[in-house]
Amino acid sequence: MQYGFVCQPISNGIETVAYEILARELIDDDRAAIASSSVLQWARAEVGRLRSIDRDALELAIASAPAGIPHHINISVETVGDYGYFAELGRMLLDGIDPSLIVLEISEAIDPTPESTQRWIGQIKGMGFPVVLDDFGHHHGNNRALNLLDPAGIKIDGEIVRHATEKRILKIIEKDLRFCQEQELFCVAEHVANEAIYRELVKLCDRIGFDKLLYQGWHFKAGELCRKGQGHANRH
């Protein structure tokens, strides 16, 4: 399989304030598949592939840092505890790059309970890199991760956000936003697919006085293929 990365914008509703770097299968030199499922399925079939993708994404984020806009990258289960990855972050600091420009998203599949996991993530946070919980609400265990990992923010799972026009779902989102408001966390609503979802979220934020919600999804842009940091592998 040949894979590359797309950079999807994260917006405050007015302008792009960050990007997320997402792995995608390359269809040809100019196009990438929209869904990530094929890459993830392929990567999980062999130990080390996810870690390699994570490293490539980090390389791209570091290369993008001079632009001065934060780039979010995912940390997979395989990468947690990898001190080679940790060393790459350290070298970035030695090169004078602002760590706030690299936002590390923790997968919902990562068990936050082991002390080794908490220590590794705590060390990264101590270096100044923001850590956020990805797909928040997808698993009940995220509440445990919220307590143990003390993140800088959360990303509300897209499967919740896509139903934001329903009153019951909007109440769930309101609960998460109020928590972020009280704890002074930033929050990203994933998979904002259309104007109706966006408007419901804007009205909710106005009603509760929350001004730190960011938006990510096709309503703003699906993402553009990034030319740097591409990886290649043979199809099996």
C-alpha positions, -999 to 999 in steps of 0.1 A, spaced: 0 0 0 11 36 -7 0 61 19 3 98 24 -13 125 45 -40 151 42 -41 182 63 -77 190 74 -84 225 88 -97 231 123 -116 264 124 -130 288 150 -159 294 126 -141 324 110 -107 312 101 -84 282 102 -65 281 135 -50 246 132 -47 215 110 -50 178 117 -26 155 98 -45 124 87 -31 92 71 -48 82 39 -43 57 11 -30 73 -20 -51 66 -51 -25 82 -74 0 110 -72 -26 137 -70 -54 121 -50 -59 105 -16 -88 84 -3 -111 103 20 -116 75 45 -87 62 67 -101 27 72 -80 11 45 -47 25 59 -56 16 95 -67 -19 86 -34 -25 67 -13 -9 94 -28 -30 122 -20 -62 103 17 -59 112 35 -47 144 54 -15 138 34 -1 109 13 22 131 44 34 148 60 41 114 29 61 103 30 81 136 67 89 130 60 101 94 31 123 107 54 138 133 80 145 106 54 163 86 42 183 116 78 194 124 84 204 88 51 225 90 61 242 123 78 272 106 43 283 93 34 291 129 1 273 130 -6 242 152 -8 208 136 -26 179 154 -12 144 150 -24 111 163 -6 88 188 -15 52 183 -13 24 208 20 12 194 36 46 199 27 50 235 59 43 255 82 46 225 111 67 238 125 70 203 94 91 195 100 109 228 136 116 216 123 131 183 102 155 203 132 164 224 153 171 193 126 194 180 128 214 212 166 216 208 160 230 173 140 258 189 106 248 176 76 259 198 61 227 213 26 243 213 26 239 175 25 201 178 -8 189 194 -8 152 202 -41 134 200 -44 103 222 -64 75 207 -95 63 225 -80 28 223 -52 36 247 -56 23 282 -47 52 305 -44 30 336 -8 18 335 16 40 354 41 37 325 15 52 301 7 81 325 44 87 330 52 87 293 23 111 285 32 132 315 67 136 303 55 148 269 32 173 286 61 184 307 80 193 276 52 217 266 33 196 240 -5 199 243 -22 165 247 -59 161 238 -83 132 241 -95 121 206 -130 108 198 -142 118 233 -175 100 241 -168 70 218 -159 49 248 -170 53 284 -133 48 294 -126 83 281 -139 97 314 -112 77 331 -86 90 307 -99 125 313 -91 121 350 -58 102 347 -42 121 318 -54 157 326 -54 168 289 -54 203 275 -86 197 256 -109 171 241 -123 163 206 -159 153 207 -164 121 187 -178 127 152 -205 100 157 -220 123 184 -215 155 165 -231 143 133 -264 140 153 -261 175 169 -294 186 154 -312 161 178 -321 176 212 -310 146 232 -275 145 215 -272 183 219 -276 178 257 -247 154 257 -225 179 239 -236 206 262 -224 185 292 -190 181 276 -188 218 267 -197 229 303 -170 206 316 -145 222 293 -157 256 303 -153 249 340 -119 233 336 -107 258 310 -101 232 283 -104 238 246 -127 216 226 -130 205 190 -162 192 175 -152 166 149 -171 157 117 -191 190 114 -205 179 81 -230 207 72 -244 241 80 -272 228 102 -249 210 126 -226 240 127 -254 264 135 -268 242 163 -233 242 179 -229 279 175 -263 285 192 -254 262 220 -221 280 226 -238 313 226 -264 301 251 -239 288 276 -212 314 270 -185 290 258 -160 306 234 -134 278 230 -152 254 207 -134 247 174 -148 229 144 -135 203 121 -152 185 92 -164 186 56 -185 217 62 -151 236 64 -129 213 42 -121 176 38 -84 182 37 -57 186 11 -29 162 2 4 171 19 35 165 -2 60 161 26 62 131 50 47 106 26 54 69 33 55 40 10 51 3 15 45 -27 -7 10 -40 -8 5 -74 9 
